[in-house]
Amino acid sequence: MRIHPVPAFTDNYIWVIDQHQSEQDTRACIIVDPGDAVPVFAYLEQENLVPEAILLTHHHWDHTGGVQDLLKRYPCPVYGPHSTQIDSVTHPLREGEEIQLLNGSLQLRVLECPGHTLDHIAFYNDTHLFCGDTLFAAGCGRMFEGQPAQFYQSLQKLAALPARIKVYCAHEYTAANLRFAAAVEPENQAIHERAQQVARLRSENKVSLPSRMAEELATNPFLRVEKSFVRNAAELKEKRALNTPEEVFASIRRWKDTF
């Protein structure tokens, strides 16, 4: 299985999944969150790929804007959330449902993870997680529609997945997120080491993704709100006691919004 990032806009990644070892001249693929059809068309033609399905994690334009143009050339099913804001979804999904793609070689389950948007879902199996804008490498999405407790619970669902799982989020925000993580936990050596690794990758114009859940648990402040160092930093910022992980999450999310 090959999972390739197609860059779009200034920092988006559209993920294209295919069976790289297939001997067929034209191979089927899956497209995740195509905000822009143009770079996807170029990659499909370069690699001789034809979409079997499109997966959408939420309704934002930079994840859905290319769907209609892709469907005009490549009619295929569109899997996504139950959402009144996405007209193109042909197969709306709920938590716990499973889809099988690429002749059964790719099985993905669905998690509902509201917070960034209320309709947000993620697709996952034992080794891969496609989480849109809910979880980023060393960060999480802005809270546009959800509530702090809701977003916290969504992140807890993702954090409970296997530590080895690869995290395919939708933006190249890793370096900036690690700068914030270092401000929250300046003594966390894992954050500084990861920041150095990401700086090297970006200096070579390489993608910093996917990460692994183990990395996120060690360096992502939004998955570490129950750690005393994170709570203490949030309390210092707020100048008051924070009594629950949900309060700590809300505090550092506000902090990140203006960082």
C-alpha positions, 0 to 999 in steps of 0.5 A, a space after each residue: 500500500 502506498 500513501 502519497 501526499 499531494 500538496 495543495 494551497 499553501 499547507 494542505 495535504 491531499 492523501 492518495 492511497 493505492 496498491 503500489 505493487 499492482 501489475 495493472 497498467 491502471 491502478 485504483 486509488 482512494 483520495 482523502 480530502 481533495 480540497 483542490 482537483 488540479 494537483 490531484 489530476 496531475 498526480 493521477 495522470 502521472 501515476 496512471 491512477 483512477 479513483 475508486 472512492 473519495 473520503 471526506 473528513 469534514 465540510 470545510 472548503 479546503 477539504 471538499 472544494 475539488 470533489 465536484 471537478 473530480 467526479 465529473 472526470 471520475 464518477 465514484 462513491 464519496 464517503 463522508 459524514 452525515 452533514 447538511 453542508 456536503 452535497 457530494 457525499 453518497 455514503 454518509 457514515 456513522 461511528 463504528 461503521 466499516 468500509 472496504 476498498 481496493 478489492 478488500 485490501 483496505 479496510 477502514 473504520 469510522 470515528 466521530 470526532 466533533 470539535 473542529 467542526 461538528 460533522 468531523 469524522 476520522 477513518 482508521 485501521 490498525 496501522 493508519 489514521 486519516 484524521 483531517 483537522 481534528 489531530 495535527 502533528 503536535 497539535 489539533 485543529 481550531 475549535 470552530 464549531 464544537 465545545 472544549 469538552 466535546 473536542 477533548 473527548 474526540 482527541 481522547 478517542 484518537 489517543 486510545 488508538 495503537 501507539 504504532 498507528 501512523 497519523 495522516 493529518 491534512 496540514 503541514 503545521 508541525 514546526 509551528 505546533 512544536 514551537 507552541 508545544 515547547 512553550 507549554 513544556 519547555 523541559 520536554 526533551 522529546 519536543 525539542 528533539 522532534 523539532 530538530 528532526 522536523 526542521 531538518 526535513 523541512 529544510 530539505 523540502 520534505 513532508 513532516 508527515 505521517 507521524 505516529 501516535 506514540 510521538 503525539 502522546 510524547 509531544 502533543 500538548 493537546 494529548 497531554 492535558 492530564 500531565 502536571 507540567 501541562 496543567 501547571 503551564 495552563 494555570 500559570 497562563 490563566 492565573 487560576 486553578 484548573 480542575 479538570 482535563 477539559 478545562 486545561 484543554 480549553 485553556 491551551 486551545 485558547 493560548 494556541 489561538 493567539 500564540 
